């Protein structure tokens, strides 16, 4: 009798487990190399990759290969690999931010991977100057859409327009997500992986509200990451780092501008010219 009861219990548990497992629709399967050492690494990597009903992954600690299955209509392999990188693990597309790697347990400290930078062959003959110019423009404007969206957001805050700021910030989120990391150098990749997550978080928070006070709080944090970007990703035009000494109860805050004349996004019309230019970035 007890054997039958145990058998029935086992069957019930199996049914319960099966019913809880959400199948992945429109599943696409790909494999990627992901760094790591041990079973603890395996748990962290798979936890970062797995999203119920959207993505599921299995990492082999011997081969360092991640087998990924995902719903291509709801996510992409890049999004999953970014989550893995943010959890501290280098992979063939994205390198983990240094601070995320530093937080790993001692047994998980693997040999860091290196981003392979494509070396272009010297051009000996230009057959299509228009196409060549377009390629060069694409290279120099890697973050131009991000910069454009950021300055549109800043201008909305200067005008004390929370509705417009929300819309412009949502445009900024789209621009950040559209950045092609495959065109970045190793140095650019490192900085981007360091700040991208925070940029998306604060831009997203601004887009979720129409409250100017809340928007400005997140804008001050967003601007820190943007400054880190412009120091590495050179823009096509001069930018100015400007500082308001009064914001945040006297702690102060910075922002970027395309003009040297101060137009304060933290106080808008109430103290439009409060602040000064502290750095010119060319």
BALO-327379 format. One record per residue (C-alpha): residue in three letters; residue number from 1; y negated, z, x negated. Coordinates in Angstrom, 3 decimals, padded with zeros to 6 digits. Each point is the difference from the previous one (the first is absolute). Layout:
// BALO-327379
<r><code>ALA</code><pos>NUM</pos><v>Y</v><w>Z</w><u>X</u></r>
...
// end
This chain:
// BALO-327379
<r><code>UNK</code><pos>1</pos><v>000.000</v><w>000.000</w><u>000.000</u></r>
<r><code>UNK</code><pos>2</pos><v>-002.386</v><w>000.921</w><u>-002.831</u></r>
<r><code>UNK</code><pos>3</pos><v>000.769</v><w>-003.314</w><u>-001.756</u></r>
<r><code>UNK</code><pos>4</pos><v>-000.923</v><w>-001.882</w><u>003.160</u></r>
<r><code>UNK</code><pos>5</pos><v>-003.214</v><w>001.981</w><u>000.332</u></r>
<r><code>UNK</code><pos>6</pos><v>-000.922</v><w>-000.695</w><u>-003.620</u></r>
<r><code>UNK</code><pos>7</pos><v>000.784</v><w>-003.684</w><u>000.477</u></r>
<r><code>UNK</code><pos>8</pos><v>-002.157</v><w>-000.176</w><u>003.118</u></r>
<r><code>UNK</code><pos>9</pos><v>-002.837</v><w>001.821</w><u>-001.781</u></r>
<r><code>UNK</code><pos>10</pos><v>000.195</v><w>-002.429</w><u>-002.898</u></r>
<r><code>UNK</code><pos>11</pos><v>-000.147</v><w>-002.963</w><u>002.377</u></r>
<r><code>UNK</code><pos>12</pos><v>-002.996</v><w>001.476</w><u>001.798</u></r>
<r><code>UNK</code><pos>13</pos><v>-001.843</v><w>000.497</w><u>-003.301</u></r>
<r><code>UNK</code><pos>14</pos><v>000.796</v><w>-003.569</w><u>-001.014</u></r>
<r><code>UNK</code><pos>15</pos><v>-001.321</v><w>-001.347</w><u>003.308</u></r>
<r><code>UNK</code><pos>16</pos><v>-003.124</v><w>002.148</w><u>-000.300</u></r>
<r><code>UNK</code><pos>17</pos><v>-000.652</v><w>-001.196</w><u>-003.549</u></r>
<r><code>UNK</code><pos>18</pos><v>000.556</v><w>-003.642</w><u>000.950</u></r>
<r><code>UNK</code><pos>19</pos><v>-002.329</v><w>000.251</w><u>003.000</u></r>
<r><code>UNK</code><pos>20</pos><v>-002.761</v><w>001.549</w><u>-002.155</u></r>
<r><code>UNK</code><pos>21</pos><v>000.155</v><w>-002.707</w><u>-002.647</u></r>
<r><code>UNK</code><pos>22</pos><v>-002.602</v><w>-002.581</w><u>000.974</u></r>
<r><code>UNK</code><pos>23</pos><v>001.161</v><w>-003.549</w><u>-000.795</u></r>
<r><code>UNK</code><pos>24</pos><v>-002.508</v><w>-002.197</w><u>-001.797</u></r>
<r><code>UNK</code><pos>25</pos><v>-000.925</v><w>-003.084</w><u>001.982</u></r>
<r><code>UNK</code><pos>26</pos><v>-000.699</v><w>-003.334</w><u>-001.684</u></r>
<r><code>UNK</code><pos>27</pos><v>001.427</v><w>001.555</w><u>-003.158</u></r>
<r><code>UNK</code><pos>28</pos><v>-000.751</v><w>-001.618</w><u>-003.338</u></r>
<r><code>UNK</code><pos>29</pos><v>001.836</v><w>001.170</w><u>-003.125</u></r>
<r><code>UNK</code><pos>30</pos><v>-001.377</v><w>-000.106</w><u>-003.546</u></r>
<r><code>UNK</code><pos>31</pos><v>000.756</v><w>001.721</w><u>-003.309</u></r>
<r><code>UNK</code><pos>32</pos><v>-002.483</v><w>001.398</w><u>-002.509</u></r>
<r><code>UNK</code><pos>33</pos><v>000.112</v><w>001.884</w><u>-003.277</u></r>
<r><code>UNK</code><pos>34</pos><v>-001.305</v><w>003.555</w><u>000.364</u></r>
<r><code>UNK</code><pos>35</pos><v>-000.203</v><w>002.478</w><u>-002.885</u></r>
<r><code>UNK</code><pos>36</pos><v>001.621</v><w>003.436</w><u>000.237</u></r>
<r><code>UNK</code><pos>37</pos><v>002.676</v><w>002.238</w><u>-001.493</u></r>
<r><code>UNK</code><pos>38</pos><v>001.886</v><w>002.297</w><u>002.320</u></r>
<r><code>UNK</code><pos>39</pos><v>001.074</v><w>001.009</w><u>003.503</u></r>
<r><code>UNK</code><pos>40</pos><v>-003.364</v><w>001.703</w><u>000.523</u></r>
<r><code>UNK</code><pos>41</pos><v>-001.682</v><w>-003.321</w><u>-000.793</u></r>
<r><code>UNK</code><pos>42</pos><v>002.330</v><w>-001.745</w><u>002.440</u></r>
<r><code>UNK</code><pos>43</pos><v>-000.969</v><w>002.378</w><u>002.806</u></r>
<r><code>UNK</code><pos>44</pos><v>-003.737</v><w>-000.378</w><u>-000.656</u></r>
<r><code>UNK</code><pos>45</pos><v>000.157</v><w>-003.795</w><u>-000.299</u></r>
<r><code>UNK</code><pos>46</pos><v>002.063</v><w>-000.473</w><u>003.146</u></r>
<r><code>UNK</code><pos>47</pos><v>-002.124</v><w>002.474</w><u>001.974</u></r>
<r><code>UNK</code><pos>48</pos><v>-003.132</v><w>-001.931</w><u>-000.956</u></r>
<r><code>UNK</code><pos>49</pos><v>001.609</v><w>-003.320</w><u>000.941</u></r>
<r><code>UNK</code><pos>50</pos><v>001.633</v><w>000.986</w><u>003.279</u></r>
<r><code>UNK</code><pos>51</pos><v>-001.855</v><w>-000.283</w><u>003.303</u></r>
<r><code>UNK</code><pos>52</pos><v>002.055</v><w>000.417</w><u>003.150</u></r>
<r><code>UNK</code><pos>53</pos><v>000.655</v><w>-003.345</w><u>001.629</u></r>
<r><code>UNK</code><pos>54</pos><v>-002.256</v><w>-001.829</w><u>-002.493</u></r>
<r><code>UNK</code><pos>55</pos><v>001.454</v><w>000.316</w><u>-003.502</u></r>
<r><code>UNK</code><pos>56</pos><v>003.072</v><w>001.458</w><u>-001.672</u></r>
<r><code>UNK</code><pos>57</pos><v>000.916</v><w>000.035</w><u>-003.669</u></r>
<r><code>UNK</code><pos>58</pos><v>002.710</v><w>001.054</w><u>-002.408</u></r>
<r><code>UNK</code><pos>59</pos><v>-000.700</v><w>000.538</w><u>-003.703</u></r>
<r><code>UNK</code><pos>60</pos><v>002.708</v><w>-000.143</w><u>-002.682</u></r>
<r><code>UNK</code><pos>61</pos><v>-000.786</v><w>002.355</w><u>-002.886</u></r>
<r><code>UNK</code><pos>62</pos><v>002.253</v><w>-001.916</w><u>-002.400</u></r>
<r><code>UNK</code><pos>63</pos><v>-001.271</v><w>-003.525</w><u>000.603</u></r>
<r><code>UNK</code><pos>64</pos><v>-003.542</v><w>001.171</w><u>001.027</u></r>
<r><code>UNK</code><pos>65</pos><v>000.196</v><w>-002.507</w><u>002.851</u></r>
<r><code>UNK</code><pos>66</pos><v>-001.463</v><w>000.753</w><u>003.411</u></r>
<r><code>UNK</code><pos>67</pos><v>001.591</v><w>-001.880</w><u>002.878</u></r>
<r><code>UNK</code><pos>68</pos><v>-002.607</v><w>-000.196</w><u>002.727</u></r>
<r><code>UNK</code><pos>69</pos><v>000.401</v><w>-000.986</w><u>003.628</u></r>
<r><code>UNK</code><pos>70</pos><v>-003.131</v><w>-000.269</w><u>002.146</u></r>
<r><code>UNK</code><pos>71</pos><v>-001.478</v><w>-001.431</w><u>003.176</u></r>
<r><code>UNK</code><pos>72</pos><v>-002.163</v><w>-002.838</w><u>-001.295</u></r>
<r><code>UNK</code><pos>73</pos><v>-002.110</v><w>000.036</w><u>003.188</u></r>
<r><code>UNK</code><pos>74</pos><v>-001.089</v><w>003.619</w><u>-000.525</u></r>
<r><code>UNK</code><pos>75</pos><v>-000.173</v><w>000.443</w><u>-003.773</u></r>
<r><code>UNK</code><pos>76</pos><v>000.515</v><w>-001.772</w><u>-003.312</u></r>
<r><code>UNK</code><pos>77</pos><v>001.852</v><w>000.691</w><u>-003.216</u></r>
<r><code>UNK</code><pos>78</pos><v>-003.368</v><w>000.496</w><u>-001.708</u></r>
<r><code>UNK</code><pos>79</pos><v>-000.939</v><w>002.806</w><u>002.401</u></r>
<r><code>UNK</code><pos>80</pos><v>003.317</v><w>001.756</w><u>-000.620</u></r>
<r><code>UNK</code><pos>81</pos><v>-000.239</v><w>-000.416</w><u>-003.776</u></r>
<r><code>UNK</code><pos>82</pos><v>-003.538</v><w>001.392</w><u>000.058</u></r>
<r><code>UNK</code><pos>83</pos><v>001.249</v><w>003.133</w><u>001.767</u></r>
<r><code>UNK</code><pos>84</pos><v>002.649</v><w>000.386</w><u>-002.687</u></r>
<r><code>UNK</code><pos>85</pos><v>-002.642</v><w>-000.394</w><u>-002.719</u></r>
<r><code>UNK</code><pos>86</pos><v>-002.229</v><w>002.594</w><u>001.666</u></r>
<r><code>UNK</code><pos>87</pos><v>002.967</v><w>002.407</w><u>-000.035</u></r>
<r><code>UNK</code><pos>88</pos><v>000.071</v><w>-000.292</w><u>-003.815</u></r>
<r><code>UNK</code><pos>89</pos><v>002.398</v><w>-002.848</w><u>-000.740</u></r>
<r><code>UNK</code><pos>90</pos><v>-000.825</v><w>-003.255</w><u>-001.787</u></r>
<r><code>UNK</code><pos>91</pos><v>001.559</v><w>-003.160</w><u>001.404</u></r>
<r><code>UNK</code><pos>92</pos><v>-000.115</v><w>-003.670</w><u>-000.817</u></r>
<r><code>UNK</code><pos>93</pos><v>-003.099</v><w>-000.589</w><u>002.129</u></r>
<r><code>UNK</code><pos>94</pos><v>-001.999</v><w>003.242</w><u>-000.133</u></r>
<r><code>UNK</code><pos>95</pos><v>-000.454</v><w>002.685</w><u>-002.634</u></r>
<r><code>UNK</code><pos>96</pos><v>-000.272</v><w>003.615</w><u>001.112</u></r>
<r><code>UNK</code><pos>97</pos><v>-003.408</v><w>001.677</w><u>-000.392</u></r>
<r><code>UNK</code><pos>98</pos><v>000.016</v><w>002.232</w><u>-003.089</u></r>
<r><code>UNK</code><pos>99</pos><v>-000.623</v><w>003.154</w><u>002.019</u></r>
<r><code>UNK</code><pos>100</pos><v>002.962</v><w>-000.753</w><u>002.290</u></r>
<r><code>UNK</code><pos>101</pos><v>002.282</v><w>-000.529</w><u>-003.015</u></r>
<r><code>UNK</code><pos>102</pos><v>-001.268</v><w>003.236</w><u>-001.592</u></r>
<r><code>UNK</code><pos>103</pos><v>001.098</v><w>001.993</w><u>003.060</u></r>
<r><code>UNK</code><pos>104</pos><v>003.654</v><w>-001.044</w><u>-000.356</u></r>
<r><code>UNK</code><pos>105</pos><v>002.554</v><w>002.584</w><u>-001.101</u></r>
<r><code>UNK</code><pos>106</pos><v>001.002</v><w>-000.079</w><u>-003.671</u></r>
<r><code>UNK</code><pos>107</pos><v>003.387</v><w>-001.574</w><u>000.707</u></r>
<r><code>UNK</code><pos>108</pos><v>-001.748</v><w>-002.814</w><u>001.910</u></r>
<r><code>UNK</code><pos>109</pos><v>-002.357</v><w>-001.053</w><u>-002.832</u></r>
<r><code>UNK</code><pos>110</pos><v>001.295</v><w>-003.515</w><u>-000.673</u></r>
<r><code>UNK</code><pos>111</pos><v>-001.283</v><w>-002.479</w><u>-002.598</u></r>
<r><code>UNK</code><pos>112</pos><v>-003.054</v><w>-001.623</w><u>001.582</u></r>
<r><code>UNK</code><pos>113</pos><v>000.188</v><w>-003.659</w><u>000.928</u></r>
<r><code>UNK</code><pos>114</pos><v>-002.685</v><w>-002.431</w><u>-001.085</u></r>
<r><code>UNK</code><pos>115</pos><v>-001.767</v><w>-002.554</w><u>002.137</u></r>
<r><code>UNK</code><pos>116</pos><v>000.650</v><w>-003.475</w><u>-001.296</u></r>
<r><code>UNK</code><pos>117</pos><v>-003.245</v><w>-001.926</w><u>-000.202</u></r>
<r><code>UNK</code><pos>118</pos><v>000.358</v><w>-003.760</w><u>000.365</u></r>
<r><code>UNK</code><pos>119</pos><v>-001.485</v><w>-001.876</w><u>-002.943</u></r>
<r><code>UNK</code><pos>120</pos><v>-001.512</v><w>-003.324</w><u>000.937</u></r>
<r><code>UNK</code><pos>121</pos><v>000.572</v><w>-003.017</w><u>-002.183</u></r>
<r><code>UNK</code><pos>122</pos><v>-003.167</v><w>-001.411</w><u>-001.587</u></r>
<r><code>UNK</code><pos>123</pos><v>-001.439</v><w>-002.853</w><u>002.019</u></r>
<r><code>UNK</code><pos>124</pos><v>-000.025</v><w>-003.195</w><u>-002.067</u></r>
<r><code>UNK</code><pos>125</pos><v>-000.961</v><w>-002.397</w><u>002.734</u></r>
<r><code>UNK</code><pos>126</pos><v>-001.826</v><w>000.647</w><u>003.257</u></r>
<r><code>UNK</code><pos>127</pos><v>000.982</v><w>-002.600</w><u>002.565</u></r>
<r><code>UNK</code><pos>128</pos><v>-001.505</v><w>001.672</w><u>003.043</u></r>
<r><code>UNK</code><pos>129</pos><v>-003.184</v><w>001.918</w><u>-000.760</u></r>
<r><code>UNK</code><pos>130</pos><v>-000.431</v><w>001.046</w><u>003.639</u></r>
<r><code>UNK</code><pos>131</pos><v>003.429</v><w>001.628</w><u>000.090</u></r>
<r><code>UNK</code><pos>132</pos><v>-000.664</v><w>001.677</w><u>-003.367</u></r>
<r><code>UNK</code><pos>133</pos><v>-003.300</v><w>001.407</w><u>001.265</u></r>
<r><code>UNK</code><pos>134</pos><v>001.701</v><w>001.329</w><u>003.127</u></r>
<r><code>UNK</code><pos>135</pos><v>002.652</v><w>001.757</w><u>-002.086</u></r>
<r><code>UNK</code><pos>136</pos><v>-002.687</v><w>001.569</w><u>-002.197</u></r>
<r><code>UNK</code><pos>137</pos><v>-001.952</v><w>001.156</w><u>003.051</u></r>
<r><code>UNK</code><pos>138</pos><v>003.147</v><w>001.606</w><u>001.413</u></r>
<r><code>UNK</code><pos>139</pos><v>000.498</v><w>001.923</w><u>-003.237</u></r>
<r><code>UNK</code><pos>140</pos><v>-003.566</v><w>001.325</w><u>-000.169</u></r>
<r><code>UNK</code><pos>141</pos><v>-000.124</v><w>001.004</w><u>003.672</u></r>
<r><code>UNK</code><pos>142</pos><v>003.190</v><w>002.051</w><u>000.211</u></r>
<r><code>UNK</code><pos>143</pos><v>-001.816</v><w>002.926</w><u>001.639</u></r>
<r><code>UNK</code><pos>144</pos><v>-003.064</v><w>-001.796</w><u>001.345</u></r>
<r><code>UNK</code><pos>145</pos><v>001.127</v><w>000.402</w><u>003.624</u></r>
<r><code>UNK</code><pos>146</pos><v>000.514</v><w>003.708</w><u>-000.626</u></r>
<r><code>UNK</code><pos>147</pos><v>-003.470</v><w>000.322</w><u>-001.489</u></r>
<r><code>UNK</code><pos>148</pos><v>-001.557</v><w>-002.007</w><u>002.849</u></r>
<r><code>UNK</code><pos>149</pos><v>001.652</v><w>002.212</w><u>002.621</u></r>
<r><code>UNK</code><pos>150</pos><v>-001.038</v><w>003.184</w><u>-001.834</u></r>
<r><code>UNK</code><pos>151</pos><v>-003.674</v><w>-001.032</w><u>-000.129</u></r>
<r><code>UNK</code><pos>152</pos><v>000.067</v><w>-000.961</w><u>003.692</u></r>
<r><code>UNK</code><pos>153</pos><v>001.298</v><w>003.493</w><u>000.762</u></r>
<r><code>UNK</code><pos>154</pos><v>-002.687</v><w>001.569</w><u>-002.181</u></r>
<r><code>UNK</code><pos>155</pos><v>-002.719</v><w>-001.970</w><u>001.790</u></r>
<r><code>UNK</code><pos>156</pos><v>001.286</v><w>001.170</w><u>003.399</u></r>
<r><code>UNK</code><pos>157</pos><v>-000.281</v><w>003.625</w><u>-001.143</u></r>
<r><code>UNK</code><pos>158</pos><v>-003.517</v><w>-000.641</w><u>-001.289</u></r>
<r><code>UNK</code><pos>159</pos><v>-000.865</v><w>-001.185</w><u>003.531</u></r>
<r><code>UNK</code><pos>160</pos><v>001.571</v><w>003.145</w><u>001.545</u></r>
<r><code>UNK</code><pos>161</pos><v>002.372</v><w>-002.254</w><u>001.957</u></r>
<r><code>UNK</code><pos>162</pos><v>003.355</v><w>001.738</w><u>000.391</u></r>
<r><code>UNK</code><pos>163</pos><v>001.475</v><w>-002.711</w><u>002.239</u></r>
<r><code>UNK</code><pos>164</pos><v>-000.775</v><w>-002.718</w><u>-002.539</u></r>
<r><code>UNK</code><pos>165</pos><v>001.185</v><w>002.189</w><u>-002.875</u></r>
<r><code>UNK</code><pos>166</pos><v>003.353</v><w>000.422</w><u>001.731</u></r>
<r><code>UNK</code><pos>167</pos><v>000.417</v><w>-003.760</w><u>000.421</u></r>
<r><code>UNK</code><pos>168</pos><v>-001.082</v><w>-000.781</w><u>-003.569</u></r>
<r><code>UNK</code><pos>169</pos><v>002.374</v><w>002.638</w><u>-001.359</u></r>
<r><code>UNK</code><pos>170</pos><v>002.905</v><w>-001.594</w><u>001.863</u></r>
<r><code>UNK</code><pos>171</pos><v>-000.947</v><w>-003.270</w><u>-001.702</u></r>
<r><code>UNK</code><pos>172</pos><v>000.098</v><w>001.853</w><u>-003.308</u></r>
<r><code>UNK</code><pos>173</pos><v>003.531</v><w>001.230</w><u>000.718</u></r>
<r><code>UNK</code><pos>174</pos><v>001.103</v><w>-003.593</w><u>000.623</u></r>
<r><code>UNK</code><pos>175</pos><v>-001.642</v><w>-001.172</w><u>-003.218</u></r>
<r><code>UNK</code><pos>176</pos><v>001.694</v><w>002.731</w><u>-002.050</u></r>
<r><code>UNK</code><pos>177</pos><v>003.410</v><w>-000.828</w><u>001.439</u></r>
<r><code>UNK</code><pos>178</pos><v>-000.507</v><w>-003.706</w><u>-000.722</u></r>
<r><code>UNK</code><pos>179</pos><v>-000.612</v><w>000.446</w><u>-003.746</u></r>
<r><code>UNK</code><pos>180</pos><v>002.534</v><w>-001.930</w><u>-002.072</u></r>
<r><code>UNK</code><pos>181</pos><v>001.222</v><w>002.364</w><u>-002.722</u></r>
<r><code>UNK</code><pos>182</pos><v>002.042</v><w>-002.714</w><u>-001.692</u></r>
<r><code>UNK</code><pos>183</pos><v>-003.237</v><w>-001.394</w><u>-001.446</u></r>
<r><code>UNK</code><pos>184</pos><v>-001.010</v><w>003.279</w><u>-001.624</u></r>
<r><code>UNK</code><pos>185</pos><v>000.177</v><w>000.835</w><u>-003.677</u></r>
<r><code>UNK</code><pos>186</pos><v>001.880</v><w>003.125</w><u>-001.086</u></r>
<r><code>UNK</code><pos>187</pos><v>-003.260</v><w>001.974</w><u>-000.243</u></r>
<r><code>UNK</code><pos>188</pos><v>-001.149</v><w>-001.176</w><u>003.425</u></r>
<r><code>UNK</code><pos>189</pos><v>003.403</v><w>000.801</w><u>001.510</u></r>
<r><code>UNK</code><pos>190</pos><v>-000.160</v><w>003.566</w><u>-001.324</u></r>
<r><code>UNK</code><pos>191</pos><v>-003.427</v><w>000.669</w><u>001.510</u></r>
<r><code>UNK</code><pos>192</pos><v>000.866</v><w>-001.677</w><u>003.310</u></r>
<r><code>UNK</code><pos>193</pos><v>003.180</v><w>002.069</w><u>000.463</u></r>
<r><code>UNK</code><pos>194</pos><v>-002.015</v><w>003.120</w><u>-000.797</u></r>
<r><code>UNK</code><pos>195</pos><v>-002.624</v><w>-000.543</w><u>002.704</u></r>
<r><code>UNK</code><pos>196</pos><v>001.459</v><w>-002.319</w><u>002.660</u></r>
<r><code>UNK</code><pos>197</pos><v>001.673</v><w>002.730</w><u>002.048</u></r>
<r><code>UNK</code><pos>198</pos><v>-003.192</v><w>002.097</w><u>000.149</u></r>
<r><code>UNK</code><pos>199</pos><v>-002.123</v><w>-003.051</w><u>000.833</u></r>
<r><code>UNK</code><pos>200</pos><v>002.236</v><w>-000.835</w><u>002.957</u></r>
<r><code>UNK</code><pos>201</pos><v>000.032</v><w>003.607</w><u>001.159</u></r>
<r><code>UNK</code><pos>202</pos><v>-003.773</v><w>000.483</w><u>000.008</u></r>
<r><code>UNK</code><pos>203</pos><v>-000.821</v><w>-003.475</w><u>001.311</u></r>
<r><code>UNK</code><pos>204</pos><v>002.552</v><w>000.576</w><u>002.748</u></r>
<r><code>UNK</code><pos>205</pos><v>-001.555</v><w>003.353</w><u>000.916</u></r>
<r><code>UNK</code><pos>206</pos><v>-003.439</v><w>-001.595</w><u>000.276</u></r>
<r><code>UNK</code><pos>207</pos><v>001.430</v><w>-002.717</w><u>002.230</u></r>
<r><code>UNK</code><pos>208</pos><v>001.597</v><w>002.561</w><u>002.313</u></r>
<r><code>UNK</code><pos>209</pos><v>-003.262</v><w>001.722</w><u>000.969</u></r>
<r><code>UNK</code><pos>210</pos><v>-003.555</v><w>-000.811</w><u>001.077</u></r>
<r><code>UNK</code><pos>211</pos><v>-001.297</v><w>003.385</w><u>-001.193</u></r>
<r><code>UNK</code><pos>212</pos><v>-002.509</v><w>-000.611</w><u>-002.804</u></r>
<r><code>UNK</code><pos>213</pos><v>000.425</v><w>003.404</w><u>-001.643</u></r>
<r><code>UNK</code><pos>214</pos><v>003.748</v><w>-000.482</w><u>-000.307</u></r>
<r><code>UNK</code><pos>215</pos><v>-000.408</v><w>-003.608</w><u>-001.123</u></r>
<r><code>UNK</code><pos>216</pos><v>-002.432</v><w>000.993</w><u>-002.741</u></r>
<r><code>UNK</code><pos>217</pos><v>002.327</v><w>002.709</w><u>-001.294</u></r>
<r><code>UNK</code><pos>218</pos><v>002.776</v><w>-002.557</w><u>-000.481</u></r>
<r><code>UNK</code><pos>219</pos><v>-002.447</v><w>-002.587</w><u>-001.344</u></r>
<r><code>UNK</code><pos>220</pos><v>-000.909</v><w>002.343</w><u>-002.870</u></r>
<r><code>UNK</code><pos>221</pos><v>003.687</v><w>000.237</w><u>-000.951</u></r>
<r><code>UNK</code><pos>222</pos><v>000.533</v><w>-003.724</w><u>000.515</u></r>
<r><code>UNK</code><pos>223</pos><v>-002.897</v><w>-000.753</w><u>-002.346</u></r>
<r><code>UNK</code><pos>224</pos><v>001.655</v><w>001.904</w><u>-002.850</u></r>
<r><code>UNK</code><pos>225</pos><v>002.959</v><w>-002.366</w><u>000.085</u></r>
<r><code>UNK</code><pos>226</pos><v>-002.241</v><w>-003.031</w><u>000.331</u></r>
<r><code>UNK</code><pos>227</pos><v>-001.895</v><w>001.031</w><u>-003.127</u></r>
<r><code>UNK</code><pos>228</pos><v>003.288</v><w>000.204</w><u>-001.930</u></r>
<r><code>UNK</code><pos>229</pos><v>000.775</v><w>-003.545</w><u>001.139</u></r>
<r><code>UNK</code><pos>230</pos><v>-003.281</v><w>-001.638</w><u>-000.976</u></r>
<r><code>UNK</code><pos>231</pos><v>000.252</v><w>001.442</w><u>-003.500</u></r>
<r><code>UNK</code><pos>232</pos><v>003.196</v><w>-002.018</w><u>-000.524</u></r>
<r><code>UNK</code><pos>233</pos><v>-000.201</v><w>-002.854</w><u>002.513</u></r>
<r><code>UNK</code><pos>234</pos><v>-003.262</v><w>-001.602</w><u>-000.981</u></r>
<r><code>UNK</code><pos>235</pos><v>-001.927</v><w>-001.398</w><u>002.968</u></r>
<r><code>UNK</code><pos>236</pos><v>-001.906</v><w>-003.267</w><u>000.132</u></r>
<r><code>UNK</code><pos>237</pos><v>-003.303</v><w>001.829</w><u>000.419</u></r>
<r><code>UNK</code><pos>238</pos><v>-001.820</v><w>003.053</w><u>-001.300</u></r>
<r><code>UNK</code><pos>239</pos><v>000.715</v><w>003.289</w><u>001.781</u></r>
<r><code>UNK</code><pos>240</pos><v>-001.843</v><w>003.302</w><u>-000.102</u></r>
<r><code>UNK</code><pos>241</pos><v>001.500</v><w>003.475</w><u>000.115</u></r>
<r><code>UNK</code><pos>242</pos><v>-002.360</v><w>002.207</w><u>001.973</u></r>
<r><code>UNK</code><pos>243</pos><v>-000.040</v><w>003.748</w><u>000.571</u></r>
<r><code>UNK</code><pos>244</pos><v>-001.218</v><w>002.271</w><u>002.782</u></r>
<r><code>UNK</code><pos>245</pos><v>-000.491</v><w>003.541</w><u>-001.367</u></r>
<r><code>UNK</code><pos>246</pos><v>-000.395</v><w>001.658</w><u>003.409</u></r>
<r><code>UNK</code><pos>247</pos><v>003.169</v><w>-001.133</w><u>001.795</u></r>
<r><code>UNK</code><pos>248</pos><v>002.922</v><w>002.390</w><u>000.535</u></r>
<r><code>UNK</code><pos>249</pos><v>-002.124</v><w>003.176</w><u>-000.208</u></r>
<r><code>UNK</code><pos>250</pos><v>-001.528</v><w>-001.005</w><u>-003.313</u></r>
<r><code>UNK</code><pos>251</pos><v>003.242</v><w>-001.061</w><u>-001.689</u></r>
<r><code>UNK</code><pos>252</pos><v>-001.204</v><w>-003.602</w><u>000.169</u></r>
<r><code>UNK</code><pos>253</pos><v>001.815</v><w>-003.282</w><u>000.507</u></r>
<r><code>UNK</code><pos>254</pos><v>-000.018</v><w>-003.521</w><u>-001.439</u></r>
<r><code>UNK</code><pos>255</pos><v>000.213</v><w>-003.474</w><u>001.481</u></r>
<r><code>UNK</code><pos>256</pos><v>-000.138</v><w>-003.598</w><u>-001.190</u></r>
<r><code>UNK</code><pos>257</pos><v>-002.755</v><w>-002.437</w><u>000.898</u></r>
<r><code>UNK</code><pos>258</pos><v>-000.915</v><w>-003.612</w><u>-000.656</u></r>
<r><code>UNK</code><pos>259</pos><v>-003.687</v><w>000.859</w><u>-000.299</u></r>
<r><code>UNK</code><pos>260</pos><v>-001.852</v><w>002.385</w><u>-002.267</u></r>
<r><code>UNK</code><pos>261</pos><v>-002.229</v><w>001.246</w><u>002.822</u></r>
<r><code>UNK</code><pos>262</pos><v>001.550</v><w>003.119</w><u>001.542</u></r>
<r><code>UNK</code><pos>263</pos><v>001.146</v><w>-000.123</w><u>003.630</u></r>
<r><code>UNK</code><pos>264</pos><v>001.951</v><w>003.189</w><u>000.600</u></r>
<r><code>UNK</code><pos>265</pos><v>003.227</v><w>-000.373</w><u>002.058</u></r>
<r><code>UNK</code><pos>266</pos><v>000.467</v><w>003.785</w><u>000.255</u></r>
<r><code>UNK</code><pos>267</pos><v>-003.263</v><w>000.692</w><u>001.851</u></r>
<r><code>UNK</code><pos>268</pos><v>-001.073</v><w>-003.395</w><u>001.302</u></r>
<r><code>UNK</code><pos>269</pos><v>-003.405</v><w>-000.127</w><u>001.640</u></r>
<r><code>UNK</code><pos>270</pos><v>-000.608</v><w>003.755</w><u>-000.340</u></r>
<r><code>UNK</code><pos>271</pos><v>-000.222</v><w>-000.219</w><u>-003.813</u></r>
<r><code>UNK</code><pos>272</pos><v>000.427</v><w>-003.675</w><u>-000.770</u></r>
<r><code>UNK</code><pos>273</pos><v>-001.316</v><w>000.009</w><u>-003.584</u></r>
<r><code>UNK</code><pos>274</pos><v>001.506</v><w>003.301</w><u>-001.123</u></r>
<r><code>UNK</code><pos>275</pos><v>001.876</v><w>-000.547</w><u>-003.270</u></r>
<r><code>UNK</code><pos>276</pos><v>-000.139</v><w>-002.044</w><u>-003.168</u></r>
<r><code>UNK</code><pos>277</pos><v>001.866</v><w>-002.643</w><u>-001.973</u></r>
<r><code>UNK</code><pos>278</pos><v>002.131</v><w>001.588</w><u>-002.722</u></r>
<r><code>UNK</code><pos>279</pos><v>001.847</v><w>-003.029</w><u>-001.399</u></r>
<r><code>UNK</code><pos>280</pos><v>-000.268</v><w>-003.778</w><u>-000.019</u></r>
<r><code>UNK</code><pos>281</pos><v>003.376</v><w>-001.761</w><u>000.010</u></r>
<r><code>UNK</code><pos>282</pos><v>000.019</v><w>-003.615</w><u>-001.154</u></r>
// end
